[in-house]
């Protein structure tokens, strides 16, 4: 006996639950050709490379912001030290001048 004789024909229509009702099955996926596979792989590689570049950019940006913030802190503290030193020199001199120029009563 022929084995194909007992198989149903392969079509997308299937009988439904009621008489005279049919349903359509989804189409089978098209076969992937080598060109499609290669282009998909190239596209994935480009996306991965772009993601890696974004990650690297974010990392360098984070380091740059950290350095910038620390430089500002160092400059601010250096300036504050200079101001404090100048005030320490000025205040005793101002007291001496104040005592010297006080009118005697």
Secondary structure, DSSP 8 states (H G I E B T S, - for coil): --GGGGS----SEEE-SSTT-EEE---------HHHHHHHHHHHHHHHHHHHHHHHHHHHHHHHHHHHHHHHHHHHHHHHHHHHHHHHHHHHHHHHHHHHT----
